[in-house]
Amino acid sequence: MIDSKPFEKPVVVELGHVGKYRQISSTREAAECLMTVWPLNRGERHRDALDTCLKALEGYRSPADA
């Protein structure tokens, strides 16, 4: 079951261009950002982050891990 969990504190990320920021407030928003708007230079750290977010959505990891 997919269950979005809020972050204790929002995370702000810069996406590709200087000054292009996005505030992430939940595990769902984090996974969506990593899948749809993250810059193309993706690597192992990106895969690990996405995997952690998806596991948090499924209840196997905590929002703090995501």
C-alpha positions as a printed NumPy array, in Angstrom:
array([[  0.   ,   0.   ,   0.   ],
       [  1.283,   3.446,  -0.921],
       [  1.005,   5.914,   1.93 ],
       [  2.588,   9.359,   1.675],
       [  4.179,  10.501,   4.919],
       [  5.016,  14.136,   5.709],
       [  8.607,  15.115,   6.419],
       [  9.348,  16.582,   9.826],
       [ 10.922,  19.552,   8.003],
       [ 10.562,  20.293,   4.273],
       [ 13.632,  19.824,   2.09 ],
       [ 14.536,  22.386,  -0.572],
       [ 16.342,  21.103,  -3.67 ],
       [ 17.84 ,  22.94 ,  -6.615],
       [ 16.836,  21.357,  -9.915],
       [ 19.22 ,  21.657, -12.815],
       [ 19.386,  25.415, -13.185],
       [ 20.704,  27.968, -10.743],
       [ 17.763,  29.485,  -8.912],
       [ 15.249,  26.753,  -9.816],
       [ 14.18 ,  25.403,  -6.425],
       [ 11.473,  23.056,  -5.219],
       [ 10.283,  22.441,  -1.671],
       [  9.648,  18.774,  -0.876],
       [  7.325,  18.1  ,   2.074],
       [  6.517,  14.377,   1.886],
       [  7.715,  10.984,   0.716],
       [  5.313,  11.131,  -2.24 ],
       [  6.602,  14.539,  -3.352],
       [ 10.195,  13.305,  -3.038],
       [  9.569,  10.201,  -5.151],
       [  7.627,  12.232,  -7.737],
       [ 10.432,  14.787,  -7.967],
       [ 13.091,  12.092,  -8.366],
       [ 11.07 ,  10.328, -11.09 ],
       [  9.815,  13.282, -13.117],
       [ 11.786,  16.494, -12.709],
       [ 15.237,  15.453, -11.485],
       [ 18.017,  16.447, -13.919],
       [ 19.155,  13.772, -16.359],
       [ 22.576,  13.246, -14.768],
       [ 21.265,  10.432, -12.589],
       [ 23.511,   7.861, -10.993],
       [ 23.799,   5.446,  -8.108],
       [ 22.926,   8.087,  -5.486],
       [ 19.763,   8.978,  -7.427],
       [ 18.739,   5.308,  -7.632],
       [ 19.379,   4.856,  -3.899],
       [ 17.346,   7.969,  -3.05 ],
       [ 14.433,   6.894,  -5.245],
       [ 14.514,   3.353,  -3.839],
       [ 14.429,   4.722,  -0.282],
       [ 11.492,   7.026,  -1.085],
       [  9.524,   4.206,  -2.689],
       [ 10.195,   1.928,   0.297],
       [  9.015,   4.718,   2.616],
       [  5.799,   4.99 ,   0.593],
       [  5.274,   1.248,   1.043],
       [  5.927,   1.47 ,   4.785],
       [  9.303,  -0.304,   4.788],
       [ 11.383,   2.816,   5.525],
       [ 10.734,   5.954,   7.546],
       [ 10.085,   9.455,   6.173],
       [ 13.347,  10.5  ,   7.865],
       [ 15.204,   7.918,   5.746],
       [ 13.596,   9.305,   2.606]])
